[in-house]
Amino acid sequence: MRKLIAAALLLGAVAVAAQGSWLQAKAWLAQWLIADAWAEQLQAGTPSKPWPWADTWPVAKLTTPGGEARYVLDSVSGQALAFGPGQLDNGVAPGQTGTLLLAGHQDSHFAFVEQLQTGQVLALQDASGREYRYRVATQRIVDSRNEPMVLQYDRAELRLVTCYPFRALTSGGPLRYVVTAWLEEPAS
């Protein structure tokens, strides 16, 4: 009987490990497919879905100060945010006047946001291949119950938003970590 219980426990552990490995493999494959869709989109000039049944597609490439690429998706839906940061559809594109708001999960694609410092530069490439540089101006914690996200249309800014606190055991609380970066004018 002990051997049967041990075998069942071992089989259960292998099944749990296999499921975790499968999720990691899917996440890696999705990032590869999104990067491929971005390259295809830059070449063709039209949106390209990373897989045929995808309900989103890459609209920009964000490069962190450390040089890591994050492909920004066309949606901030829960399904899209599982695969990458998303862009709020408020009509503002990279380089334009107004708030370009990107949201992402603090435990995956936006984990780097915790380390951002005032003065660091984020690069954002748009769908035409043009790159914009945004310099980090502020980082702050916002309670979404008391302070709604107000978008502005006076200055070109990039705003990165993620849940707070970082590495929380539960997600979905009211606190948000908000990084604001302002567009740098190109050198003349």
C-alpha positions, 0 to 999 in steps of 0.5 A, a space after each residue: 500500500 505504501 508503494 502505491 501511495 508513493 507512486 501516486 504522489 510521484 505521479 502527481 508531482 510529475 503532473 504538476 511539474 509538467 503543467 508548470 513547464 507547459 505554461 513556461 513553454 507557452 509563455 516563451 513561444 508566445 514571446 517569440 511569436 509576438 516578436 516575429 509578428 512585430 518584425 513582419 509588421 515593420 516590413 509589411 506596414 500592416 498589423 500582424 497577429 502573432 497567431 491566427 486566433 489572437 485577439 491582439 497584435 503588437 503596436 510598439 516595441 518598448 526597450 528598457 534602460 537595460 536593453 530588454 525588449 517588451 512588445 506592446 499589444 493593442 489591448 489592455 484586456 486581461 487576455 492580452 496582458 497575459 502575453 505582454 504590456 498593453 496600450 490604452 486606446 485613447 488615440 495617442 500614438 508614440 511621439 504625439 502630444 498627450 498621454 500614451 498609457 501602457 499597462 502591464 503585470 508587475 510580476 512579468 513584463 513590467 517587473 523592470 518598472 520597479 527598478 526605473 530611476 528618474 533620468 533613465 531613458 525608455 525607447 519606444 518604436 512605433 509601427 513605422 519603425 520610428 523610435 522615440 526616447 522618453 526620459 523618466 520624470 516621476 515614479 509614484 504610488 497611486 490609490 485608484 480608489 481615491 485618484 483616477 487616472 487622468 490623461 493629459 493632452 498638453 505634453 507628449 508623455 509615456 506613462 507606465 502603470 502596474 499593480 503595487 506592491 511588487 511581489 504581492 501574494 495576491 493581485 488586483 488591489 487598488 494600488 498602482 505604481 505609475 512611472 511618467 516619462 517625457 518625450 525628449 526632443 530629437 537633437 537638432 
